[in-house]
Amino acid sequence: MAPLSLEDFTGAVDDVERTQYKILGGLQRVQEAFQQKRVYPHLGRLVELHETLVSILKQTEDFRTPATGRIAGIDWEEQAVTYQWPDLEETEMAVVEDLIRWALPYIRDTIEDGTAVYEHVDENLELETVGIVPSYVEEGYLMVPHRDVGALHVLRYTLSLIEGDGETHRALKTTHCKTVREAGVDAAPSAVKLTLIEERRDLPNPATYVSNIDLHVPYRETLLPVVKRRLVRRLAAETGGRDVRRQ
């Protein structure tokens, strides 16, 4: 369950102080996760929540005109503002708006803490190619050493384009192929790549990348997400913005 959600803000209509404590408690749990260098999924969810709250406030300002009347409430599921006549200065909606304005600075501070952890890991991360890089890099393999448990995780990735809201985004999908244990963690990446080619002949000349980092960070909550985002940037540069769909 997420430490903080959009629905938490509706509690303000019944008890503002209690809701404030609940929000601060949720943010404290997120900060504790960041202190443990566990970035995901908390950072992404908090950024999304912040954007939604800012959007709601903007809608209330846009709709609060003589032509449209005063704000009546929020459709939380659709993330849309509803409004009606007459004047609603003292209504429940005003309480929720005040709560959002109160909470935004605390949320931004927590996002900054999580971003600092993410950037620290990203700055200390190296992503190298294994062997010659083929012309087609939209499919391949990603090797991520997890030295805390003596394992080398091998993932197969696929890069695709997703279009929506007038924009095109790159999406990276990964599936776990195998885990090499103990001494194999320091095996030559080229040897692991050769084994993959023998085992999975549908990619005879795969683009292959291996990450390396000296920091000790959680694998699933931090290391893997940061490595994947770095790979997306790397692939975007190597494809040069061309259509990534296979010809």
Protein Blocks (a to p, Z undefined) as FASTA:
>chain_A
ZZbdfklmmmmmmommlmmmmmmmmmmmmmmmmmnopabfklmmmmmmmmmmmmmmmmmm
mmmcfknopafbdcfknopacdddddfklgmklmmmmmmmmmmmmmmmmmmmmmmmmmmm
mmmpccddehjddfblkbccdddddfknopacddddddddddeehiacdddddddfbdce
hjlmmgcfklmmmmmmmmmmmlmbacddddddfbdcdfklmmmmmmmmmmmmmmmmmnno
pafbdZZ
